[in-house]
Amino acid sequence: LDQVIKQKPDDVNLHEARGMALFMKRDYDAALTSFDRAVELAPDMPRLYKHRARVYALKNEAKSAIEQLDQGLKRDPGSMEMLLLRAQIRQLTGDAAGAMTDVDQAIQLKPDNLFAQRMRAEILAGSGKMDQAIEDMRRLSRSMPDNIDLLMQLAELYMMDKQHSRAIKLFDAVLATDGDNWQALRNRGDVLLNLGRQR
């Protein structure tokens, strides 16, 4: 690839491809150099900012990652991927309000996006708004009653909120479908242990 780039130094796709290859090899500094060159050649290409944001995020440079996503979203305001990536970074850095704004915007763009809906419940729970998180997750799980992951997340919310009987009921429902679900078995056991301690 380097030889081809020497022959076509102004080909943005080649620099992007080189950056992606280096990113996959976890050579983040070199990947960033390639993405920087690609942005110089095509500053209006939104995905290049997303690539740079991912590199910065993996380098634990959240502020730079968010700045890149801001630039990408200026060029493509409807990018679900960039909105949700920015929401994840904001959530990890303690900016629950910013994360919620991004998630709500993503849900407005695509109401059936399951990842965004689940992330919204996580942000609410992490912000101490457990009732609202549970209500959101109940509504979502009612719309997809066969989705074990949603039942697990709702059961875990009940567990966190010390609604033990509801948590056990949902863990039992998960285990009725998937008897080897180690997470449901472990969490159910934890709830029973907590109940035993409280008696």
Secondary structure, 3 states (H helix, E strand, C coil): CHHHHHHCCCCHHHHHHHHHHHHHCCCHHHHHHHHHHHHHHCCCCHHHHHHHHHHHHHCCCHHHHHHHHHHHHHHCCCCHHHHHHHHHHHHHCCCHHHHHHHHHHHHHHCCCCHHHHHHHHHHHHHCCCHHHHHHHHHHHHHHCCCCHHHHHHHHHHHHHCCCHHHHHHHHHHHHHHCCCCHHHHHHHHHHHHHHHHHC
